[in-house]
């Protein structure tokens, strides 16, 4: 079951990267109830990204407040980035910037400076600065 859930989570990530957010949401919601620990956390993050990708930012923000196990260092900054994206889309600039800076701090603590998430956070902060 673990291998299957890992594969489905990766498929969901790939779907989000291709803007196929509804399919990614279906994967996350359909498999979250049977996932445990880190897989549950990763499917939950997939759900948040898929909701935000569909423009359902209030739902994404509400989901981001649910409690899940602490993610591994490789997932550092992911939840904060998801919150920042949702807050920014909702026009809550101050809160969005605070979350983006938290994401950047978490990323800098554990991830290589060339990691794609670091670039995503920098891009979001640049969009915020130019708004």
Backbone as CSV, one residue per row, in Angstrom:
resi,resn,N_x,N_y,N_z,CA_x,CA_y,CA_z,C_x,C_y,C_z
1,UNK,0.828,-1.201,0.000,0.000,0.000,0.000,0.873,1.266,0.000
2,UNK,1.968,1.264,0.738,2.841,2.429,0.812,3.374,2.804,-0.568
3,UNK,3.828,1.816,-1.312,4.365,2.069,-2.641,3.297,2.653,-3.559
4,UNK,2.100,2.108,-3.481,0.990,2.614,-4.296,0.688,4.073,-3.949
5,UNK,0.632,4.390,-2.664,0.342,5.765,-2.244,1.450,6.722,-2.662
6,UNK,2.701,6.269,-2.571,3.822,7.099,-3.030,3.690,7.400,-4.517
7,UNK,3.353,6.376,-5.291,3.195,6.555,-6.733,2.045,7.505,-7.041
8,UNK,0.947,7.370,-6.317,-0.205,8.250,-6.547,0.116,9.694,-6.166
9,UNK,0.861,9.864,-5.096,1.259,11.212,-4.689,2.153,11.844,-5.752
10,UNK,3.078,11.068,-6.292,3.944,11.572,-7.370,3.125,11.904,-8.611
11,UNK,2.151,11.066,-8.936,1.265,11.348,-10.061,0.506,12.654,-9.828
12,UNK,0.015,12.844,-8.612,-0.683,14.087,-8.281,0.212,15.301,-8.431
13,UNK,1.458,15.189,-8.002,2.413,16.287,-8.165,2.629,16.595,-9.642
14,UNK,2.772,15.538,-10.450,2.957,15.723,-11.890,1.727,16.379,-12.519
15,UNK,0.555,15.996,-12.072,-0.674,16.608,-12.591,-0.742,18.092,-12.237
16,UNK,-0.362,18.433,-11.020,-0.340,19.857,-10.629,0.645,20.623,-11.512
17,UNK,1.776,20.026,-11.797,2.776,20.688,-12.640,2.250,20.922,-14.050
18,UNK,1.232,20.155,-14.449,0.635,20.299,-15.775,-0.710,21.024,-15.713
19,UNK,-0.977,21.679,-14.583,-2.222,22.421,-14.366,-3.466,21.541,-14.426
20,UNK,-3.337,20.289,-14.079,-4.467,19.344,-14.020,-4.883,19.202,-12.554
21,UNK,-5.347,20.307,-11.984,-5.590,20.379,-10.549,-6.783,19.556,-10.077
22,UNK,-7.817,19.442,-10.883,-8.984,18.664,-10.466,-8.630,17.196,-10.306
23,UNK,-7.850,16.664,-11.240,-7.423,15.263,-11.133,-6.529,15.060,-9.919
24,UNK,-5.645,16.028,-9.660,-4.773,15.934,-8.490,-5.600,15.963,-7.201
25,UNK,-6.633,16.792,-7.174,-7.512,16.841,-5.996,-8.199,15.492,-5.786
26,UNK,-8.650,14.884,-6.854,-9.312,13.580,-6.759,-8.370,12.542,-6.169
27,UNK,-7.131,12.554,-6.617,-6.137,11.620,-6.074,-5.918,11.879,-4.584
28,UNK,-5.733,13.140,-4.219,-5.466,13.474,-2.819,-6.646,13.091,-1.925
29,UNK,-7.836,13.518,-2.297,-9.013,13.227,-1.455,-9.311,11.733,-1.392
30,UNK,-9.124,11.045,-2.504,-9.438,9.625,-2.536,-8.479,8.757,-1.747
31,UNK,-7.273,9.223,-1.543,-6.258,8.401,-0.889,-5.829,8.906,0.477
32,UNK,-6.171,10.113,0.811,-5.790,10.666,2.112,-6.307,9.835,3.285
33,UNK,-7.548,9.338,3.239,-8.044,8.571,4.387,-7.251,7.298,4.701
34,UNK,-6.590,6.726,3.725,-5.849,5.489,3.983,-4.349,5.713,4.149
35,UNK,-3.912,6.938,4.084,-2.490,7.254,4.233,-2.158,7.543,5.696
36,UNK,-0.920,7.272,6.041,-0.446,7.532,7.404,0.827,8.363,7.374
37,UNK,1.077,9.041,8.461,2.300,9.789,8.710,2.734,10.659,7.534
38,UNK,3.950,10.462,7.039,4.484,11.350,6.005,3.698,11.283,4.713
39,UNK,3.170,10.131,4.371,2.358,10.044,3.158,1.067,10.843,3.316
40,UNK,0.489,10.812,4.494,-0.705,11.620,4.747,-0.361,13.101,4.629
41,UNK,0.776,13.474,5.166,1.216,14.867,5.078,1.419,15.270,3.623
42,UNK,2.055,14.427,2.844,2.320,14.764,1.438,1.038,14.809,0.612
43,UNK,0.103,13.898,0.850,-1.173,13.946,0.134,-1.985,15.169,0.547
44,UNK,-1.851,15.541,1.800,-2.531,16.750,2.274,-1.974,17.989,1.581
45,UNK,-0.663,18.072,1.425,-0.040,19.194,0.721,-0.466,19.193,-0.745
46,UNK,-0.603,18.011,-1.336,-1.097,17.899,-2.711,-2.513,18.455,-2.797
47,UNK,-3.338,18.146,-1.822,-4.704,18.670,-1.800,-4.693,20.187,-1.742
48,UNK,-3.856,20.757,-0.902,-3.776,22.214,-0.773,-3.361,22.850,-2.101
49,UNK,-2.313,22.311,-2.729,-1.859,22.854,-4.022,-2.939,22.728,-5.090
50,UNK,-3.644,21.598,-5.103,-4.665,21.395,-6.126,-5.840,22.353,-5.934
51,UNK,-6.221,22.600,-4.706,-7.308,23.555,-4.442,-6.905,24.962,-4.862
52,UNK,-5.710,25.360,-4.488,-5.223,26.684,-4.844,-5.092,26.818,-6.355
53,UNK,-4.637,25.778,-7.003,-4.502,25.792,-8.455,-5.829,25.971,-9.168
54,UNK,-6.905,25.558,-8.508,-8.240,25.711,-9.071,-8.864,27.060,-8.701
55,UNK,-8.104,27.891,-7.978,-8.630,29.181,-7.555,-9.490,29.085,-6.308
56,UNK,-9.456,27.971,-5.639,-10.249,27.746,-4.419,-9.362,28.035,-3.201
57,UNK,-8.947,29.291,-3.123,-7.935,29.691,-2.145,-8.433,29.644,-0.708
58,UNK,-9.689,29.971,-0.462,-10.222,29.887,0.908,-10.181,28.448,1.403
59,UNK,-10.570,27.502,0.536,-10.511,26.086,0.899,-9.069,25.646,1.133
60,UNK,-8.168,26.096,0.271,-6.755,25.744,0.423,-6.219,26.259,1.754
61,UNK,-6.583,27.482,2.084,-6.132,28.077,3.341,-6.698,27.309,4.532
62,UNK,-7.979,26.957,4.466,-8.596,26.181,5.549,-7.906,24.823,5.696
63,UNK,-7.623,24.162,4.584,-6.924,22.874,4.633,-5.525,23.021,5.211
64,UNK,-4.885,24.146,4.927,-3.509,24.340,5.408,-3.441,24.474,6.922
65,UNK,-4.570,24.700,7.542,-4.600,24.854,9.007,-4.824,23.535,9.736
66,UNK,-5.157,22.484,8.979,-5.322,21.167,9.600,-3.966,20.664,10.070
67,UNK,-3.972,19.863,11.098,-2.741,19.354,11.683,-2.380,17.988,11.098
68,UNK,-1.153,17.894,10.633,-0.607,16.643,10.130,0.790,16.486,10.699
69,UNK,1.338,15.277,10.640,2.700,15.076,11.176,3.708,16.022,10.531
70,UNK,4.749,16.289,11.272,5.838,17.152,10.787,6.426,16.542,9.518
71,UNK,6.584,17.355,8.482,7.144,16.822,7.234,8.649,16.590,7.368
72,UNK,9.185,15.763,6.499,10.638,15.563,6.497,11.327,16.829,5.987
73,UNK,12.615,16.983,6.255,13.336,18.180,5.803,13.213,18.441,4.302
74,UNK,13.067,17.397,3.504,12.954,17.598,2.052,11.680,18.335,1.660
75,UNK,10.696,18.376,2.551,9.444,19.087,2.286,9.401,20.462,2.965
76,UNK,10.523,20.904,3.484,10.600,22.185,4.196,10.074,23.328,3.346
77,UNK,9.270,24.160,3.968,8.758,25.362,3.319,7.550,25.140,2.433
78,UNK,7.195,23.896,2.182,6.099,23.612,1.250,4.759,24.116,1.775
79,UNK,4.432,23.831,3.032,3.159,24.270,3.585,3.098,25.789,3.665
80,UNK,4.174,26.406,4.112,4.204,27.866,4.216,4.048,28.519,2.845
81,UNK,4.682,27.928,1.842,4.548,28.442,0.476,3.104,28.320,-0.003
82,UNK,2.475,27.184,0.261,1.078,26.995,-0.139,0.176,28.024,0.532
83,UNK,0.406,28.273,1.812,-0.380,29.300,2.514,-0.138,30.678,1.911
84,UNK,1.112,30.988,1.633,1.457,32.293,1.061,0.776,32.499,-0.286
85,UNK,0.760,31.469,-1.123,0.109,31.565,-2.427,-1.378,31.849,-2.251
86,UNK,-2.024,31.107,-1.355,-3.461,31.304,-1.118,-3.739,32.696,-0.558
87,UNK,-2.956,33.119,0.411,-3.161,34.442,1.015,-2.944,35.553,-0.013
88,UNK,-1.924,35.395,-0.838,-1.642,36.392,-1.880,-2.817,36.481,-2.856
89,UNK,-3.346,35.337,-3.258,-4.473,35.313,-4.192,-5.720,35.931,-3.581
90,UNK,-5.833,35.875,-2.264,-6.982,36.457,-1.572,-6.779,37.940,-1.244
91,UNK,-5.638,38.496,-1.663,-5.377,39.913,-1.431,-4.923,40.241,-0.021
92,UNK,-4.466,39.266,0.713,-4.012,39.469,2.089,-2.488,39.572,2.088
93,UNK,-2.019,40.705,1.551,-0.603,40.904,1.238,0.329,40.738,2.437
94,UNK,0.005,41.353,3.549,0.884,41.283,4.715,1.060,39.871,5.223
95,UNK,-0.041,39.155,5.355,0.015,37.769,5.811,0.749,36.895,4.791
96,UNK,0.503,37.159,3.511,1.155,36.390,2.450,2.668,36.563,2.506
97,UNK,3.106,37.787,2.687,4.549,38.026,2.748,5.167,37.350,3.969
98,UNK,4.485,37.409,5.106,4.993,36.747,6.313,5.148,35.249,6.080
99,UNK,4.141,34.625,5.476,4.213,33.184,5.199,5.304,32.872,4.176
100,UNK,5.437,33.717,3.168,6.474,33.499,2.160,7.857,33.583,2.797
101,UNK,8.039,34.513,3.697,9.336,34.635,4.374,9.590,33.437,5.295
102,UNK,8.525,32.917,5.924,8.663,31.686,6.723,9.077,30.527,5.817
103,UNK,8.446,30.466,4.642,8.789,29.407,3.682,10.250,29.509,3.282
104,UNK,10.685,30.715,2.987,12.072,30.918,2.570,13.038,30.514,3.680
105,UNK,12.727,30.891,4.898,13.574,30.534,6.034,13.661,29.016,6.194
106,UNK,12.521,28.341,6.095,12.514,26.874,6.212,13.299,26.245,5.071
107,UNK,13.113,26.756,3.873,13.844,26.228,2.715,15.344,26.420,2.881
108,UNK,15.745,27.607,3.300,17.168,27.899,3.448,17.812,27.034,4.519
109,UNK,17.021,26.608,5.489,17.544,25.784,6.574,17.900,24.379,6.091
110,UNK,17.098,23.823,5.180,17.277,22.422,4.817,17.544,22.135,3.341
111,UNK,17.221,23.056,2.458,17.310,22.773,1.030,18.477,23.502,0.380
112,UNK,18.954,22.949,-0.695,20.017,23.570,-1.484,19.478,24.866,-2.095
113,UNK,20.301,25.895,-2.204,19.830,27.171,-2.773,19.248,27.040,-4.185
114,UNK,19.626,25.989,-4.911,19.114,25.788,-6.277,17.833,24.952,-6.307
115,UNK,17.334,24.546,-5.168,16.116,23.740,-5.118,14.956,24.537,-5.717
116,UNK,14.102,23.860,-6.434,13.000,24.547,-7.125,12.069,25.292,-6.167
117,UNK,11.872,24.783,-4.957,10.982,25.460,-4.009,11.552,26.809,-3.586
118,UNK,12.869,26.890,-3.450,13.509,28.170,-3.119,13.205,29.174,-4.231
119,UNK,13.316,28.738,-5.470,12.996,29.599,-6.612,11.537,30.018,-6.624
120,UNK,10.636,29.099,-6.269,9.209,29.425,-6.223,8.926,30.500,-5.181
121,UNK,9.574,30.385,-4.021,9.369,31.381,-2.973,9.905,32.744,-3.413
122,UNK,11.082,32.750,-4.004,11.654,34.017,-4.497,10.752,34.641,-5.568
123,UNK,10.208,33.810,-6.443,9.313,34.321,-7.499,8.052,34.918,-6.892
124,UNK,7.507,34.257,-5.870,6.301,34.789,-5.199,6.617,36.109,-4.504
125,UNK,7.740,36.169,-3.819,8.121,37.424,-3.147,8.327,38.545,-4.164
126,UNK,8.882,38.226,-5.333,9.060,39.235,-6.382,7.710,39.722,-6.908
127,UNK,6.770,38.795,-7.086,5.422,39.211,-7.534,4.761,40.090,-6.493
128,UNK,4.944,39.783,-5.240,4.374,40.594,-4.168,4.974,41.987,-4.142
129,UNK,6.276,42.053,-4.341,6.972,43.343,-4.315,6.551,44.244,-5.471
130,UNK,6.217,43.627,-6.604,5.847,44.428,-7.775,4.367,44.777,-7.798
131,UNK,3.610,44.208,-6.875,2.153,44.478,-6.853,1.832,45.798,-6.203
